[in-house]
């Protein structure tokens, strides 16, 4: 039996145990995980140090190393995230519909776990804990496949969680890590229909496309964020500069950071002057010729630039004639993640929110708020950029499905 199939078999064997757990039992396990994260912070940071050293040797960018790095504060944040999941209502077993038919059959529609979920992700160890905690609370088993650059961090985190589950008296195979990070094993995981019910990729565009193109398991697309801010003619310039700066620089390596700015031609001179004064060349810009007339650019932007998720201190820019041109640009190059308009024109705000095709559409606020915690959902499994089953930040409810329960007293169909 292949390695990945063995993991699938163990996950399926653990399913009945996890599905049957009471919410108090699931919360007790999660509380133990949060406790051990805080207790073992130093050991986790030591394991992470091995990954950081390897990343630096391999020439990984500073922004990507930031995604990979664990600090005491980030580990505390991970533990806080688990605490938040504990506090969330358990969606499993909730009745979401029902009726009594004319023939006397009583139909109930009830939330149930999906089963076994596979997560394929890249360099963010916090995903390891967020994903496991959410899947476990929603009654699912999970198989985690992180990138090779975070393998030591992920081994330490998954070992900690499996130990907590086992010591609470349950099957630790509810949470498993794919320790073989080869591409062949990842490809085999994408075709493990017999054991995995849903596959969720989290990472850059290349990873997501690879999963979509190769998987035979149902996939929810998450993560790729080619996000925009459109600065309308009526925008408050100070507000626009503040929003653009926050959305790009507060944490450029995450999916809800912006990669593009679109600026109305009438406000472009004043806006770019203020932005240039703030950034002073610290952010690399590629832009159209109009942008280049106001601010220094690396080069004149091409379509490929507008379609790029830089995940770094770099973005693309374009000067547009009106809100309709901005909307058309976003719908052409965006990844349906998070988009923003800065405006004082309520008609343009309404049009933008109506016509832009994205999971989260903002008026006068940074795209950095597209996050499970910020939306009140707690830790998230990812940001879904598709339209079926789940869209936007995916919390507990998105990790369940439903079944119909029908009770009768001898009815047969004539």
C-alpha positions in Angstrom: 0.0 0.0 0.0 1.3 3.5 -0.9 2.3 5.9 1.9 -0.4 8.4 1.2 -3.1 5.7 1.0 -2.1 4.5 4.4 -2.7 8.0 5.8 -6.1 8.0 4.0 -7.0 4.6 5.5 -6.1 5.8 9.0 -8.1 9.0 8.6 -11.2 7.0 7.5 -10.8 4.7 10.4 -10.8 7.6 12.8 -13.9 9.2 11.2 -16.6 7.4 13.3 -14.8 8.3 16.5 -14.5 12.0 15.7 -18.0 12.3 14.2 -19.5 10.9 17.4 -17.7 13.2 19.8 -19.7 15.6 22.0 -18.9 19.3 21.7 -17.5 19.2 25.3 -15.1 16.4 24.2 -14.0 18.3 21.1 -13.5 21.5 23.1 -11.5 19.6 25.8 -9.1 18.4 23.0 -8.8 21.9 21.6 -8.1 23.3 25.0 -5.3 20.8 25.5 -3.8 21.8 22.1 -3.9 25.5 23.1 -2.3 24.7 26.4 0.5 22.7 24.8 1.1 25.5 22.2 1.8 27.9 25.0 3.7 25.4 27.1 6.0 24.2 24.2 6.5 27.6 22.5 10.3 27.4 22.9 10.5 23.9 21.3 8.3 25.0 18.4 10.5 28.0 17.8 13.6 25.8 17.8 12.0 23.5 15.2 11.0 26.6 13.2 14.6 27.9 13.4 15.8 24.9 11.2 13.3 25.9 8.5 14.3 29.6 8.7 18.0 28.7 8.3 17.2 26.5 5.3 15.1 29.3 3.8 17.8 31.9 4.2 20.4 29.5 2.5 18.0 28.9 -0.4 17.6 32.7 -0.9 13.9 32.9 0.0 12.6 36.5 0.0 12.2 38.4 3.3 8.4 38.6 2.8 8.2 34.8 2.3 10.5 34.2 5.3 8.1 36.4 7.3 5.3 34.0 6.4 7.4 31.1 7.6 8.6 32.5 10.8 7.2 31.6 14.3 7.7 34.0 17.2 6.3 33.8 20.7 3.7 36.3 19.8 2.6 34.3 16.7 2.4 31.0 18.7 0.4 32.8 21.3 -1.8 34.0 18.4 -2.2 30.4 17.2 -3.3 29.4 20.7 -5.7 32.3 20.9 -7.1 31.1 17.6 -7.7 27.7 19.0 -9.4 29.3 22.0 -11.6 31.2 19.6 -12.6 28.0 17.9 -13.6 26.5 21.2 -15.9 29.5 21.9 -17.7 29.1 18.5 -21.0 27.2 18.4 -20.7 23.7 17.1 -22.4 23.6 13.7 -22.7 19.7 13.7 -26.2 18.5 14.4 -27.8 21.9 13.8 -31.2 21.6 12.1 -31.3 23.9 9.2 -34.6 23.0 7.6 -37.4 20.5 7.6 -41.1 19.9 7.0 -43.8 17.3 7.3 -45.1 16.1 4.0 -48.7 15.5 3.0 -48.1 11.7 3.3 -46.9 12.1 6.9 -43.2 11.8 6.3 -41.2 14.0 8.6 -38.1 15.5 6.8 -35.3 17.1 8.7 -32.2 18.8 7.1 -29.3 18.6 9.5 -25.6 19.7 9.4 -23.1 16.9 9.5 -19.3 16.7 9.0 -17.9 16.4 5.5 -15.7 13.5 6.5 -11.9 13.6 5.7 -10.5 16.8 4.4 -7.1 17.2 2.7 -5.3 20.5 3.0 -2.4 21.3 0.7 -0.6 24.5 1.7 2.7 26.4 1.6 4.9 28.3 4.0 2.7 29.4 6.9 2.9 27.1 10.0 -0.1 28.8 11.5 -2.2 27.2 8.8 -1.3 23.8 10.3 -3.0 24.6 13.6 -5.9 26.7 12.2 -6.8 23.9 9.7 -6.6 21.1 12.2 -8.6 22.9 14.9 -11.4 23.9 12.6 -11.6 20.5 11.0 -11.6 18.8 14.3 -14.3 21.1 15.8 -16.5 20.5 12.7 -16.2 16.7 13.3 -13.8 16.0 10.4 -10.5 14.2 10.2 -7.8 16.0 8.3 -4.6 15.2 6.3 -2.2 18.1 6.1 0.4 18.5 3.4 2.6 21.6 4.0 5.5 22.7 1.9 9.1 21.3 2.3 10.2 24.7 3.6 8.1 24.4 6.7 8.5 20.6 7.3 10.3 20.9 10.7 7.8 23.4 12.0 4.9 21.3 10.8 6.2 18.0 12.3 6.5 19.7 15.7 3.0 21.2 15.5 1.3 18.1 14.3 3.1 15.9 16.9 1.9 18.3 19.6 -1.7 18.1 18.4 -1.7 14.3 17.9 -0.3 14.0 21.4 -3.1 16.1 22.8 -5.8 14.1 21.0 -4.3 10.8 22.1 -3.9 11.9 25.8 -7.5 13.0 25.8 -8.5 9.4 24.9 -9.3 9.7 21.2 -7.7 8.6 17.9 -4.8 10.8 17.1 -5.1 9.9 13.4 -7.9 12.5 13.3 -4.9 14.8 12.4 -2.1 13.6 10.2 0.8 15.2 8.4 2.2 14.2 5.0 5.8 14.1 5.9 7.0 13.1 2.4 6.9 16.5 0.7 7.8 15.1 -2.8 5.6 16.2 -5.7 4.7 12.6 -6.6 3.1 12.1 -3.1 1.3 15.4 -3.4 -0.1 14.3 -6.8 -1.1 11.0 -5.4 -2.9 12.8 -2.6 -4.9 14.8 -5.1 -6.4 11.6 -6.5 -7.2 9.9 -3.2 -11.0 9.9 -3.8 -11.5 6.7 -1.9 -10.4 8.4 1.4 -10.5 12.2 1.0 -13.9 13.9 0.6 -12.7 17.5 0.0 -9.4 19.0 -0.9 -8.5 22.6 0.0 -5.3 24.2 -1.4 -3.9 27.3 0.4 -1.1 29.2 -1.2 0.0 31.0 -4.4 -1.5 30.8 -7.8 0.9 28.1 -9.0 -0.1 25.7 -6.2 -3.8 26.4 -6.6 -3.7 25.8 -10.4 -1.7 22.6 -9.9 -4.4 21.2 -7.5 -7.3 22.3 -9.7 -5.7 20.8 -12.8 -4.6 17.5 -11.2 -7.1 16.7 -8.5 -9.9 14.2 -9.0 -11.3 15.1 -5.5 -13.7 18.0 -5.2 -11.7 21.2 -4.6 -12.4 24.5 -3.0 -10.2 27.2 -4.4 -8.6 29.5 -1.7 -5.8 31.9 -1.2 -4.7 33.5 -4.4 -5.3 37.2 -3.9 -4.7 39.6 -6.8 -6.5 42.4 -4.9 -7.1 46.0 -5.9 -7.8 49.4 -4.5 -9.6 51.8 -6.9 -9.2 55.5 -5.9 -12.2 57.3 -7.3 -12.3 60.9 -8.4 -14.2 61.9 -5.3 -12.0 60.1 -2.8 -10.6 61.7 0.3 -6.9 61.7 -0.6 -5.6 61.2 2.9 -8.0 58.3 3.4 -7.0 56.8 0.0 -3.3 57.0 0.8 -3.8 55.5 4.2 -5.9 52.6 2.9 -3.5 51.8 0.0 -0.5 52.0 2.3 -2.1 49.6 4.9 -3.4 47.2 2.3 0.0 46.9 0.7 2.6 47.3 3.4 1.0 46.1 6.7 1.8 42.5 5.7 2.5 42.2 2.0 3.0 38.4 1.9 -0.6 37.5 2.7 -3.5 36.9 0.2 -5.6 39.9 1.3 -2.8 42.4 0.7 -3.3 44.5 -2.5 -1.3 44.0 -5.7 -2.8 46.7 -7.8 -3.9 50.3 -7.5 -6.3 51.9 -10.0 -6.5 55.7 -9.8 -9.0 58.0 -11.5 -7.3 60.4 -13.8 -8.7 63.6 -12.1 -7.2 62.7 -8.7 -4.1 61.0 -9.9 -1.7 64.0 -9.6 -2.5 64.8 -6.0 -2.9 61.1 -5.0 0.5 60.0 -6.4 2.2 63.0 -4.9 1.1 62.1 -1.4 1.8 58.4 -1.9 5.3 59.1 -3.3 6.0 61.3 -0.3 5.0 58.5 2.1 6.7 55.6 0.3 9.8 57.4 -1.0 10.6 54.6 -3.3 10.3 51.8 -0.7 7.6 50.1 -2.7 8.5 49.1 -6.3 5.8 50.1 -8.8 5.2 48.9 -12.3 2.6 51.0 -14.1 1.1 52.4 -17.3 2.5 55.5 -18.9 0.1 57.8 -17.0 1.3 56.4 -13.7 4.9 56.8 -14.8 4.3 60.5 -15.4 3.4 60.9 -11.6 5.6 58.4 -9.8 8.8 56.5 -10.5 8.1 53.0 -12.0 10.4 50.1 -12.6 8.9 49.6 -16.0 5.8 50.1 -18.1 3.3 47.4 -16.9 2.1 44.7 -19.2 -1.0 42.4 -18.8 1.2 39.8 -17.1 2.1 42.4 -14.4 -1.5 43.2 -13.7 -2.2 39.5 -13.3 0.7 38.9 -10.9 0.3 38.3 -7.1 3.6 39.8 -6.0 3.4 39.0 -2.3 6.2 41.5 -1.7 6.8 45.2 -1.5 5.8 45.7 -5.1 2.6 46.5 -7.0 1.2 47.5 -10.3 -0.7 50.7 -11.1 -3.0 52.1 -13.7 -4.7 55.4 -14.3 -8.4 55.0 -15.4 -11.0 57.3 -16.8 -13.9 56.2 -14.6 -15.4 53.7 -12.2 -16.6 51.5 -15.1 -13.1 51.1 -16.4 -11.8 50.2 -13.0 -14.5 47.6 -12.6 -13.7 46.1 -16.0 -10.0 45.9 -15.1 -10.7 44.2 -11.8 -13.0 41.7 -13.3 -10.4 40.9 -15.9 -7.3 40.5 -13.7 -8.7 39.9 -10.2 -8.9 36.5 -8.5 -12.3 37.1 -6.9 -10.8 37.6 -3.5 -11.0 41.2 -2.1 -11.5 44.5 -3.8 -11.9 48.1 -2.6 -13.1 51.4 -3.8 -12.2 54.7 -2.0 -14.9 57.2 -2.9 -17.4 59.8 -1.5 -19.8 59.1 -4.4 -22.5 56.7 -3.1 -23.6 55.8 -6.6 -20.1 54.7 -7.6 -19.8 52.8 -4.3 -23.1 51.0 -5.0 -22.1 50.3 -8.6 -18.7 49.0 -7.5 -20.1 46.6 -4.9 -22.8 45.4 -7.3 -20.6 44.8 -10.3 -17.2 43.7 -9.0 -17.0 39.9 -8.9 -15.2 39.1 -5.6 -15.9 37.3 -2.3 -15.3 40.6 -0.4 -16.0 44.1 -1.8 -15.1 47.1 0.3 -16.0 50.7 0.3 -13.5 53.0 2.1 -11.7 50.2 4.1 -8.5 48.2 3.7 -8.7 44.7 2.1 -6.6 43.4 5.0 -9.9 42.8 6.9 -10.8 39.8 4.8 -10.0 37.3 7.6 -12.0 34.9 9.7 -11.1 36.6 12.9 -12.0 40.0 11.6 -15.3 38.8 10.2 -16.2 37.2 13.6 -15.8 33.6 12.3 -12.7 32.8 14.3 -9.8 30.9 12.7 -10.4 30.2 9.1 -9.5 27.3 6.8 -8.9 29.8 4.0 -10.5 32.5 1.8 -12.7 30.8 -0.8 -12.6 32.6 -4.1 -15.2 30.4 -5.8 -19.0 30.5 -5.6 -20.1 26.9 -4.8 -20.6 25.7 -1.3 -18.5 28.4 0.4 -17.2 31.9 -0.4 -15.0 34.3 1.4 -13.5 33.4 4.9 -14.3 29.7 5.6 -15.1 29.0 9.2 -16.7 26.0 10.9 -19.9 26.0 9.0 -18.1 25.8 5.7 -16.5 22.6 6.8 -19.9 20.8 7.2 -22.4 19.5 4.7 -25.9 18.3 5.4 -28.1 15.3 5.2 -31.8 14.7 5.1 -33.2 12.6 7.8 -36.6 11.1 7.0 -38.9 9.4 9.5 -42.1 7.7 8.7 -44.6 5.1 9.9 -44.8 2.7 7.0 -45.3 5.0 4.0 -44.6 3.5 0.6 -44.7 5.3 -2.8 -47.5 4.4 -5.1 
